[in-house]
């Protein structure tokens, strides 16, 4: 498992946060994912592909692809759909003119139009995500009827909590470390409000 790529059973909270941040990210807000509903049965697909074993530098003489080719296998999820329940909180970087309503309206306006700062993705950039807002008057899609322990899963990356007052930043330092939680799927839902997060 050190070389081959294997997906988690469901979308991770950090990937869910990344989707929301692709729609609206400002230093004044910090997204908190509360719950992830799994809408499609968990299915896997094995993919084998050719990759290049090194990066080409502009200063190099180039590389001969046939010498650098590496065949990699990956086990990925297929045909996925999720409902993400989340809210955001104001950070210490919020200015006097910043407020919750302002950012809620900005997010809804952008999400309803399908606007995003960068293409949202499901953990890895090569797996792009599509999104839509579920209006308040519309019922939420029913999650799958499955309950099981999914084991330890990545919760998020902790970015130097002393240096940024616990707010999420977008760059890793030497103090950056992962946090994990025990993911339990209950009737198709992962409730992150009850999760015990460990780093």
C-alpha positions as CSV (number, residue, x, y, z in Angstrom):
1,X,0.0,0.0,0.0
2,X,3.0,2.3,0.1
3,X,3.1,2.8,-3.7
4,X,-0.3,1.8,-5.0
5,X,-3.1,4.2,-4.5
6,X,-6.2,3.0,-2.6
7,X,-9.2,5.2,-1.9
8,X,-11.0,5.4,1.4
9,X,-14.4,3.9,1.5
10,X,-16.1,7.3,1.3
11,X,-15.3,10.9,0.8
12,X,-13.1,12.3,3.6
13,X,-14.0,15.3,5.6
14,X,-11.0,17.2,4.3
15,X,-12.1,16.5,0.7
16,X,-15.6,17.6,1.5
17,X,-14.2,20.9,3.0
18,X,-12.1,21.2,-0.2
19,X,-15.2,21.1,-2.3
20,X,-16.8,23.9,-0.3
21,X,-13.6,26.0,-0.3
22,X,-13.5,25.6,-4.1
23,X,-16.9,27.4,-4.2
24,X,-16.1,30.0,-1.6
25,X,-12.9,30.5,0.4
26,X,-12.1,33.6,2.3
27,X,-9.6,34.1,5.1
28,X,-12.5,35.4,7.2
29,X,-14.3,32.0,7.3
30,X,-13.5,28.4,8.2
31,X,-15.6,25.5,6.9
32,X,-16.8,22.8,9.4
33,X,-18.2,19.6,7.9
34,X,-20.9,18.2,10.1
35,X,-22.1,15.1,8.3
36,X,-21.6,13.2,5.0
37,X,-24.5,11.2,3.6
38,X,-23.5,8.4,1.2
39,X,-26.1,8.3,-1.6
40,X,-24.7,5.5,-3.8
41,X,-23.6,2.0,-2.8
42,X,-19.8,1.8,-2.2
43,X,-18.3,0.2,-5.3
44,X,-14.7,-0.2,-6.3
45,X,-12.8,-0.2,-9.6
46,X,-9.2,-1.3,-10.2
47,X,-7.3,0.9,-12.6
48,X,-3.8,0.3,-14.0
49,X,-2.1,3.2,-15.7
50,X,1.2,4.4,-17.0
51,X,3.0,7.2,-15.1
52,X,6.3,8.9,-15.5
53,X,8.7,8.2,-12.7
54,X,10.3,11.7,-12.6
55,X,9.5,15.3,-13.2
56,X,10.9,17.1,-16.2
57,X,12.7,20.4,-15.3
58,X,12.9,23.3,-17.8
59,X,16.6,23.2,-17.3
60,X,17.0,19.6,-18.1
61,X,17.7,18.1,-21.5
62,X,14.3,16.4,-21.4
63,X,13.6,12.7,-20.7
64,X,13.0,9.6,-22.7
65,X,9.5,8.5,-21.6
66,X,10.1,4.8,-22.3
67,X,12.9,4.8,-19.7
68,X,10.9,6.7,-17.1
69,X,7.6,4.9,-17.5
70,X,6.1,3.1,-14.4
71,X,3.0,1.1,-14.3
72,X,0.8,1.8,-11.2
73,X,-2.3,0.1,-10.0
74,X,-5.0,1.9,-8.1
75,X,-8.2,0.9,-6.3
76,X,-10.7,3.7,-6.6
77,X,-14.4,4.3,-5.8
78,X,-16.7,4.6,-8.8
79,X,-20.2,6.1,-9.3
80,X,-20.2,8.2,-6.1
81,X,-22.7,10.7,-4.8
82,X,-22.8,12.5,-1.4
83,X,-24.7,15.1,0.5
84,X,-22.4,17.3,2.5
85,X,-23.8,19.0,5.6
86,X,-21.6,21.9,6.7
87,X,-21.4,25.4,8.1
88,X,-18.7,28.0,8.4
89,X,-17.4,30.0,11.3
90,X,-15.8,33.4,11.4
91,X,-12.1,33.4,12.0
92,X,-9.8,35.8,13.7
93,X,-9.0,37.2,10.3
94,X,-12.5,38.5,9.8
95,X,-12.8,42.3,9.4
96,X,-15.4,44.6,10.9
97,X,-17.4,44.5,7.7
98,X,-17.5,40.7,7.6
99,X,-20.5,38.8,8.9
100,X,-22.2,35.4,8.5
101,X,-25.1,36.6,6.3
102,X,-22.7,38.2,3.8
103,X,-20.7,35.0,3.3
104,X,-23.9,32.8,3.3
105,X,-25.3,34.9,0.5
106,X,-22.0,34.8,-1.4
107,X,-21.8,31.1,-1.1
108,X,-25.4,30.5,-2.2
109,X,-25.1,32.8,-5.2
110,X,-21.9,31.1,-6.4
111,X,-23.1,27.6,-5.7
112,X,-26.5,28.1,-7.5
113,X,-24.6,29.4,-10.6
114,X,-22.1,26.6,-10.5
115,X,-19.2,29.0,-9.9
116,X,-16.0,28.0,-8.2
117,X,-12.5,29.4,-7.8
118,X,-11.0,26.1,-9.0
119,X,-12.5,22.8,-10.1
120,X,-13.6,20.9,-7.0
121,X,-12.3,17.4,-6.7
122,X,-12.7,14.2,-4.6
123,X,-9.4,14.1,-2.7
124,X,-7.2,13.9,-5.8
125,X,-7.3,16.6,-8.5
126,X,-7.7,13.9,-11.2
127,X,-11.1,13.0,-9.8
128,X,-13.2,16.2,-10.4
129,X,-16.5,16.7,-8.6
130,X,-19.8,18.2,-9.7
131,X,-22.0,20.0,-7.2
132,X,-25.5,21.4,-6.8
133,X,-27.3,23.2,-4.0
134,X,-30.4,21.4,-2.6
135,X,-33.0,24.1,-2.0
136,X,-34.7,24.3,1.4
137,X,-38.1,23.3,0.0
138,X,-36.7,20.2,-1.7
139,X,-36.3,17.0,0.4
140,X,-32.8,15.7,0.9
141,X,-31.8,12.6,-1.0
142,X,-32.0,9.4,1.0
143,X,-28.7,7.9,1.9
144,X,-28.0,4.2,1.4
145,X,-29.3,1.8,4.0
146,X,-26.0,0.5,5.3
147,X,-24.4,0.5,8.7
148,X,-20.7,-0.5,9.2
149,X,-17.4,0.5,10.8
150,X,-15.2,2.0,8.1
151,X,-12.1,2.1,10.3
152,X,-9.7,4.9,10.7
153,X,-9.9,7.7,8.1
154,X,-8.2,11.0,7.5
155,X,-10.1,13.8,9.1
156,X,-8.0,16.8,8.0
157,X,-4.5,18.2,8.1
158,X,-3.6,20.3,11.1
159,X,-1.6,23.3,10.0
160,X,0.5,24.6,12.9
161,X,-2.3,25.3,15.4
162,X,-0.1,27.6,17.5
163,X,0.8,29.8,14.5
164,X,-2.7,30.4,13.1
165,X,-5.0,30.2,16.1
166,X,-6.4,26.9,14.9
167,X,-7.7,28.3,11.6
168,X,-7.2,26.4,8.4
169,X,-4.5,27.7,6.2
170,X,-3.6,26.5,2.7
171,X,0.1,25.7,3.1
172,X,2.0,23.0,5.0
173,X,4.9,23.8,7.3
174,X,7.1,21.5,9.2
175,X,4.5,21.5,11.9
176,X,1.7,20.2,9.6
177,X,0.3,16.9,10.7
178,X,-2.7,14.7,9.8
179,X,-5.6,14.0,12.1
180,X,-7.7,10.9,12.0
181,X,-11.1,9.7,13.2
182,X,-12.9,6.4,13.4
183,X,-15.5,6.5,10.6
184,X,-18.7,4.8,11.3
185,X,-21.4,4.6,8.6
186,X,-24.9,4.6,10.3
187,X,-27.8,4.2,7.9
188,X,-25.7,5.8,5.2
189,X,-24.5,8.7,7.3
190,X,-21.2,9.7,8.8
191,X,-21.9,12.1,11.7
192,X,-18.7,14.1,12.3
193,X,-20.2,16.0,15.2
194,X,-19.8,12.7,17.3
195,X,-16.4,11.8,15.9
196,X,-13.4,11.6,18.2
197,X,-10.5,13.2,16.2
198,X,-6.9,12.1,17.0
199,X,-3.7,13.4,15.6
